[in-house]
Amino acid sequence: MASVIICPDSFKGSVSATGAAAAIAAGWRSVRPGDKIVELGQADGGEGTTAAYAAAFPDGRWHEAPASGADGAPVTGRWYVHDGLAVCELAQVAGLPSLSQPDPLGATSRGLGEVIAAAADAGCQRLAVGLGGSASTDGGAGALRALGLELRDEHGARLPDGGGALVNLVTIDGAEELAGRLPMPVVVLTDVTSPLLGANGAAAVFGPQKGAGPGEIALLERGLQRWASLLGGATDVAGMGAAGGLGYGLVQGLGASLTDGAAWISRHTGLDDAIAGADLVITGEGRFDRTSLRGKVVGHVLALARETGAPVQVVAGQAADLEPSSPPVSTLLDRAGSVSAAVAEPERWLTEIGAELAASWPGTRAR
């Protein structure tokens, strides 16, 4: 009897991490029903972080509150609480996919601040905030404004939301009060190591993904510089550029701490301990490439498995630009024939891949 750990990330826009794990497991069990299968959906701070945490602690509780989307439209913010620890994520309330079209200058992180405030008011004792999938590049200004900070221009008028307005920032009110706004520690989960500013910062690296052209990137960079000059604190700490600079805003404004999102979820879902006894580890994500090895779920799983010697199989929607040392990869694209077909029926292809992997598996590994 083999011990198989199935621990994928979500396949963004297609299937959740828990759904992907279940589909792969169903395929495996159809061929090798006697094996011990452990399903542990993973995340790295982006889309699916809260769901992965909730799946690991099913006796917790979901909460909801009104919030603002990335475009300011009303949405429902959600967070999950288990044993006093609340987990929420930016992607759920103000992620890029929520916009009908990108708005690099006007998109806001305000909704996340509203969720944080609601979770605090509901009495949570600790808070973990997943960053990733951001639509905005506002340095976390929107989120902090929802928590009481006020931003004004040279005439004393309130600034509109969005990173594009920060170039006109002259005064910040309420920073001291904000520091004591939350009665619990906050940890920020991120999958990137970018600083706030510069060639490797929030605007330059991630602005294009949010629809920003060269002129808009320059404007956003100037706005973030202005924001940081007034809010203060270091800007070059790894991870402060996450989610359009939201990492910086939460650290400087709320005293939050930054941590590796994949490692945090891994510990809380029990993956670290589970891999130690595994004969095979199956992980995956929507697109597997060189960036998958840096701060993402797949890279973290590979590092854990390397410590124990467990072999790893990657399942991905598609794969490209791989490292020579990358583990074997099975893709939905190869089976479905097109991206649209793969996205339309991800569980079907994941189940087929699970069955194929089981059929070719030689058995338990030597220890």
C-alpha positions as CSV (number, residue, x, y, z in Angstrom):
1,M,0.0,0.0,0.0
2,A,1.5,3.3,-1.1
3,S,1.1,6.6,0.8
4,V,0.3,9.4,-1.7
5,I,0.0,13.1,-0.7
6,I,-2.0,15.2,-3.2
7,C,-1.4,18.9,-2.6
8,P,-2.0,21.2,-5.5
9,D,-2.6,24.9,-5.6
10,S,-5.8,26.1,-7.3
11,F,-5.9,26.2,-11.1
12,K,-6.8,29.8,-11.3
13,G,-10.1,30.5,-13.1
14,S,-10.8,26.8,-13.4
15,V,-10.8,24.7,-10.3
16,S,-10.0,25.2,-6.6
17,A,-7.1,23.5,-4.8
18,T,-9.4,21.2,-2.9
19,G,-11.4,20.4,-6.1
20,A,-8.2,19.6,-8.0
21,A,-6.9,17.4,-5.2
22,A,-10.2,15.6,-5.1
23,A,-10.3,15.0,-8.8
24,I,-6.7,13.6,-8.9
25,A,-7.4,11.4,-5.9
26,A,-10.6,10.0,-7.5
27,G,-8.6,9.0,-10.6
28,W,-5.9,7.4,-8.5
29,R,-8.4,5.4,-6.3
30,S,-10.1,4.1,-9.5
31,V,-6.8,2.2,-10.2
32,R,-5.3,1.7,-6.8
33,P,-8.2,1.7,-4.3
34,G,-6.0,0.2,-1.5
35,D,-3.5,3.1,-1.3
36,K,-3.5,5.7,1.5
37,I,-4.4,9.0,-0.1
38,V,-4.2,12.3,1.7
39,E,-5.7,15.4,0.0
40,L,-4.3,18.7,1.2
41,G,-5.2,21.6,-1.1
42,Q,-2.6,24.4,-0.9
43,A,-2.2,28.1,-1.5
44,D,0.5,30.8,-1.3
45,G,-1.4,33.8,-0.2
46,G,-3.3,34.4,-3.4
47,E,-6.6,33.1,-4.7
48,G,-7.8,30.1,-2.6
49,T,-5.8,30.9,0.5
50,T,-8.8,31.2,2.8
51,A,-10.5,28.1,1.2
52,A,-7.4,26.0,1.8
53,Y,-7.3,27.0,5.4
54,A,-11.0,26.3,5.8
55,A,-10.7,22.9,4.3
56,A,-8.0,22.0,6.9
57,F,-10.1,23.1,9.8
58,P,-13.7,22.2,8.9
59,D,-15.0,22.9,12.4
60,G,-14.4,26.7,11.9
61,R,-16.9,29.2,10.6
62,W,-17.3,31.5,7.6
63,H,-18.2,35.1,8.1
64,E,-19.4,37.8,5.7
65,A,-19.6,41.5,5.6
66,P,-20.3,44.2,2.9
67,A,-17.1,45.5,1.2
68,S,-15.9,47.4,-1.8
69,G,-14.6,45.7,-4.9
70,A,-11.5,46.8,-6.8
71,D,-13.7,49.3,-8.7
72,G,-15.5,50.5,-5.6
73,A,-18.7,48.6,-6.4
74,P,-20.3,46.7,-3.5
75,V,-19.3,43.1,-3.0
76,T,-19.5,40.6,-0.1
77,G,-16.2,40.1,1.8
78,R,-15.6,36.8,3.4
79,W,-13.2,35.5,6.1
80,Y,-12.9,32.2,8.0
81,V,-12.3,31.8,11.7
82,H,-10.9,28.7,13.6
83,D,-9.8,28.8,17.1
84,G,-9.5,32.6,17.2
85,L,-7.5,32.8,14.0
86,A,-9.2,34.7,11.1
87,V,-8.0,34.3,7.5
88,C,-9.0,36.5,4.6
89,E,-7.5,37.3,1.2
90,L,-7.3,40.2,-1.1
91,A,-8.1,38.1,-4.2
92,Q,-11.6,37.3,-2.9
93,V,-12.7,40.9,-2.4
94,A,-10.7,43.0,-4.8
95,G,-8.8,40.7,-7.2
96,L,-7.9,41.5,-10.8
97,P,-10.4,38.9,-12.3
98,S,-13.3,40.8,-10.6
99,L,-12.9,43.7,-13.0
100,S,-14.5,43.7,-16.5
101,Q,-11.3,45.5,-17.6
102,P,-8.2,46.5,-15.8
103,D,-8.0,50.0,-14.1
104,P,-4.4,50.4,-13.2
105,L,-4.7,53.9,-11.8
106,G,-8.1,53.7,-10.2
107,A,-8.4,50.2,-8.7
108,T,-8.4,50.2,-4.9
109,S,-7.5,47.8,-2.1
110,R,-10.2,49.5,0.1
111,G,-12.3,46.3,0.3
112,L,-9.6,44.3,2.0
113,G,-9.4,47.0,4.7
114,E,-13.2,46.7,5.2
115,V,-12.9,43.0,5.6
116,I,-10.1,43.4,8.1
117,A,-12.1,45.9,10.1
118,A,-15.1,43.6,10.1
119,A,-13.0,40.6,11.3
120,A,-11.5,42.7,14.1
121,D,-14.9,44.0,15.2
122,A,-16.2,40.4,15.2
123,G,-13.6,39.6,17.9
124,C,-11.0,37.5,16.2
125,Q,-7.8,37.1,18.2
126,R,-5.3,36.8,15.3
127,L,-5.5,37.6,11.7
128,A,-3.7,36.3,8.6
129,V,-4.1,38.2,5.3
130,G,-3.4,36.6,2.0
131,L,-2.0,38.9,-0.7
132,G,-2.0,38.0,-4.4
133,G,-4.1,38.5,-7.4
134,S,-4.3,42.2,-6.8
135,A,-6.0,44.6,-9.2
136,S,-4.5,47.7,-7.6
137,T,-1.2,49.5,-7.2
138,D,-2.1,51.8,-4.3
139,G,0.5,50.8,-1.7
140,G,-2.3,49.6,0.5
141,A,-3.6,53.2,0.8
142,G,-7.2,52.0,0.1
143,A,-7.1,49.3,2.8
144,L,-5.7,51.7,5.4
145,R,-8.3,54.4,4.5
146,A,-11.0,51.8,5.2
147,L,-9.4,51.5,8.7
148,G,-9.4,55.2,9.4
149,L,-6.5,56.8,7.6
150,E,-7.2,60.0,5.7
151,L,-5.3,61.2,2.6
152,R,-5.5,64.8,1.4
153,D,-4.1,66.9,-1.4
154,E,-2.5,70.4,-1.2
155,H,-5.9,72.0,-0.9
156,G,-7.0,69.8,2.0
157,A,-9.4,67.8,-0.2
158,R,-9.7,64.1,0.2
159,L,-7.9,62.1,-2.5
160,P,-9.9,59.7,-4.6
161,D,-9.0,56.0,-4.3
162,G,-6.5,54.4,-6.6
163,G,-2.7,54.4,-7.0
164,G,-2.9,57.1,-9.7
165,A,-4.1,59.7,-7.1
166,L,-1.1,59.2,-4.8
167,V,1.1,61.7,-6.8
168,N,-1.2,64.4,-5.4
169,L,-0.8,63.3,-1.7
170,V,0.3,66.0,0.6
171,T,-0.9,65.1,4.1
172,I,-1.9,61.9,6.0
173,D,-4.2,62.1,9.0
174,G,-4.9,59.4,11.5
175,A,-1.6,57.4,11.3
176,E,-1.1,57.3,15.1
177,E,-4.7,56.2,15.7
178,L,-4.4,53.6,13.0
179,A,-1.4,52.0,14.7
180,G,-3.7,50.9,17.6
181,R,-6.8,50.2,15.4
182,L,-6.5,46.4,15.5
183,P,-6.3,44.6,18.9
184,M,-4.6,41.5,17.5
185,P,-1.4,40.6,15.6
186,V,-1.6,40.5,11.8
187,V,0.5,38.3,9.6
188,V,0.7,39.0,5.8
189,L,1.0,36.0,3.5
190,T,2.8,36.7,0.3
191,D,4.3,34.7,-2.6
192,V,6.7,37.4,-3.9
193,T,9.9,39.0,-2.6
194,S,9.6,42.3,-4.4
195,P,10.4,45.6,-2.6
196,L,7.9,48.5,-2.8
197,L,9.9,50.7,-5.2
198,G,12.3,50.6,-8.1
199,A,12.9,48.4,-11.1
200,N,11.9,45.3,-9.1
201,G,9.1,47.0,-7.2
202,A,5.3,46.9,-7.2
203,A,4.7,49.2,-10.2
204,A,7.5,48.1,-12.5
205,V,7.1,44.4,-12.1
206,F,3.4,43.9,-11.6
207,G,1.9,47.1,-13.2
208,P,1.9,45.6,-16.7
209,Q,-0.1,42.6,-15.4
210,K,-2.8,45.0,-14.3
211,G,-3.0,46.9,-17.6
212,A,-0.5,49.7,-16.9
213,G,1.5,51.1,-19.8
214,P,4.9,52.8,-19.5
215,G,3.5,56.2,-18.7
216,E,1.1,54.7,-16.1
217,I,3.9,52.7,-14.5
218,A,5.9,55.9,-14.1
219,L,3.0,57.7,-12.6
220,L,2.3,54.8,-10.2
221,E,5.9,54.7,-9.2
222,R,5.9,58.4,-8.3
223,G,2.7,58.0,-6.3
224,L,4.2,55.1,-4.3
225,Q,7.3,57.2,-3.7
226,R,5.1,60.0,-2.4
227,W,3.1,57.6,-0.3
228,A,6.2,56.1,1.3
229,S,7.8,59.5,2.0
230,L,4.8,60.5,4.1
231,L,3.8,57.2,5.7
232,G,7.5,56.4,6.5
233,G,9.4,53.3,7.3
234,A,11.5,51.0,5.2
235,T,10.4,50.2,1.6
236,D,13.1,47.7,0.6
237,V,12.0,44.7,2.7
238,A,11.3,41.6,0.6
239,G,7.6,41.3,0.1
240,M,6.6,44.9,0.6
241,G,5.9,45.2,-3.1
242,A,3.3,42.4,-3.0
243,A,-0.2,43.1,-4.2
244,G,0.6,46.5,-5.6
245,G,2.5,47.6,-2.4
246,L,-0.2,46.4,0.0
247,G,2.5,44.5,1.8
248,Y,4.2,47.8,2.6
249,G,1.0,49.5,3.6
250,L,0.0,46.7,6.1
251,V,3.4,46.5,7.6
252,Q,3.9,50.2,8.0
253,G,0.4,51.2,8.8
254,L,-0.7,48.2,11.0
255,G,2.6,46.8,12.3
256,A,1.9,43.6,10.4
257,S,4.6,41.0,9.8
258,L,5.4,39.5,6.4
259,T,5.8,35.8,5.9
260,D,6.0,33.2,3.1
261,G,2.4,32.3,2.2
262,A,3.1,28.8,0.8
263,A,5.1,27.9,3.9
264,W,2.4,29.3,6.3
265,I,-0.4,27.4,4.6
266,S,1.7,24.3,4.4
267,R,2.2,24.3,8.2
268,H,-1.4,25.0,9.0
269,T,-2.8,22.3,6.7
270,G,-0.4,19.7,8.0
271,L,1.5,19.2,4.8
272,D,5.0,19.5,6.4
273,D,4.3,16.4,8.6
274,A,2.4,14.5,5.9
275,I,5.2,14.6,3.3
276,A,7.6,13.0,5.8
277,G,5.9,9.7,5.4
278,A,4.9,9.9,1.7
279,D,5.9,7.5,-1.1
280,L,4.7,10.0,-3.7
281,V,3.8,13.7,-3.7
282,I,1.5,15.1,-6.4
283,T,1.3,18.8,-6.6
284,G,0.4,21.3,-9.3
285,E,-1.1,24.6,-10.5
286,G,-2.6,26.2,-13.6
287,R,0.7,27.1,-15.2
288,F,4.0,25.5,-14.3
289,D,7.1,27.4,-15.3
290,R,10.4,28.7,-13.9
291,T,8.5,31.2,-11.6
292,S,6.7,28.3,-10.0
293,L,9.9,27.5,-8.1
294,R,10.1,30.9,-6.4
295,G,7.6,31.5,-3.6
296,K,4.8,29.5,-5.2
297,V,3.2,26.3,-3.9
298,V,4.9,23.9,-6.3
299,G,8.4,25.3,-5.4
300,H,7.6,25.0,-1.7
301,V,6.3,21.4,-2.1
302,L,9.5,20.5,-4.0
303,A,11.7,21.9,-1.3
304,L,9.8,19.9,1.4
305,A,9.9,16.7,-0.6
306,R,13.6,17.1,-1.3
307,E,14.3,17.1,2.5
308,T,12.6,13.6,2.8
309,G,13.6,12.1,-0.5
310,A,9.9,11.7,-1.6
311,P,9.4,11.7,-5.4
312,V,7.2,14.5,-6.8
313,Q,4.9,14.5,-9.8
314,V,3.5,17.9,-11.1
315,V,0.1,18.2,-12.6
316,A,-0.5,21.5,-14.4
317,G,-2.9,23.1,-16.8
318,Q,0.0,23.9,-19.0
319,A,3.8,23.9,-18.7
320,A,6.5,26.1,-20.4
321,D,10.0,27.4,-19.9
322,L,10.9,24.7,-17.4
323,E,14.2,24.2,-15.5
324,P,16.2,21.2,-16.7
325,S,15.9,19.8,-13.2
326,S,12.1,20.1,-13.0
327,P,10.2,17.1,-11.9
328,P,8.0,15.2,-14.4
329,V,4.9,17.1,-15.5
330,S,1.5,16.0,-16.8
331,T,-0.7,18.7,-18.3
332,L,-4.4,19.2,-18.9
333,L,-3.5,20.9,-22.2
334,D,-1.9,17.8,-23.6
335,R,-5.1,15.8,-22.9
336,A,-7.7,18.4,-23.7
337,G,-6.1,19.7,-26.9
338,S,-6.8,23.3,-26.2
339,V,-6.8,25.8,-23.3
340,S,-10.5,26.4,-23.6
341,A,-11.3,22.6,-23.4
342,A,-9.0,22.2,-20.4
343,V,-10.6,25.1,-18.6
344,A,-14.1,23.9,-19.4
345,E,-13.7,20.4,-17.8
346,P,-10.7,20.5,-15.5
347,E,-12.0,17.8,-13.1
348,R,-12.3,15.4,-16.1
349,W,-8.7,15.8,-17.1
350,L,-7.4,15.8,-13.6
351,T,-9.2,12.6,-12.9
352,E,-7.8,11.0,-16.0
353,I,-4.3,12.1,-15.1
354,G,-4.7,10.7,-11.6
355,A,-5.7,7.3,-13.0
356,E,-2.7,7.4,-15.4
357,L,-0.3,8.2,-12.7
358,A,-1.6,5.4,-10.5
359,A,-1.4,2.9,-13.4
360,S,2.3,3.7,-14.0
361,W,3.3,3.9,-10.3
362,P,5.8,1.2,-9.5
363,G,4.9,1.0,-5.8
364,T,6.2,2.2,-2.4
365,R,9.7,3.7,-2.3
366,A,12.6,2.2,-0.4
367,R,13.4,3.9,2.9
